[in-house]
């Protein structure tokens, strides 16, 4: 397998975490989305939306979108329960992550790193406010004593949420300010084979003139 990857992307981090935890061999191809390398004909052929991550299987088939990659890789493993209701709960948290975490915290994190928060302060503040509200939702979801997002077991829902929740402080929304979220982060990081290798944004992003 081949993972088209960007080391500073939380969405790509999710895939790397799962590949390592499942012990699956793969090749990494770094694609610099900040220099337009995802907007080429070759990459559009892998993902019509021109983003990373993209997983290329051994037969050449490609799977874009971090959530789709996680679900594909986790099929048949304990990280994706076979029970219909349990699986729906995993899906629910993954959909929540894309709609409420990735859309707010991930976006605000990039804007802050690139200095663009100063260009549109009201829009940036709105993303931060909504990102904090999303963390409060996760806090409520974990408040019933469950160790992981979808229940008693660690699943791909936890990996999906971790990708941007753990670095939300970069966007002005500290996840460690929430007791249940903080304890959940520690449990995720304590799972077997877990490695967080999220890289800083490249210098040509953080140093760009505004």
Buried (B, 14 or more C-beta within 10 A) or exposed (E): BBBBBBBBBBBBBBBBBBBBBEEEEBEEEBBBBBEEBBEEEEBEEBBEEBBBBBBBEEEEEBBBBBBBBBBBBBEEEEBBBEEEEBBEBBBBBBEBBBEBBBBBBBBBBBBBBBBBBEEEEEBBEEBBBBBBEBBBEBBEBBEEEBBBBBBEBBBBBBBBBBBBBBBBEBBBBBBEBBEBBBEBBEBBEEBEEBEBEBEEBBEEBBEEEE
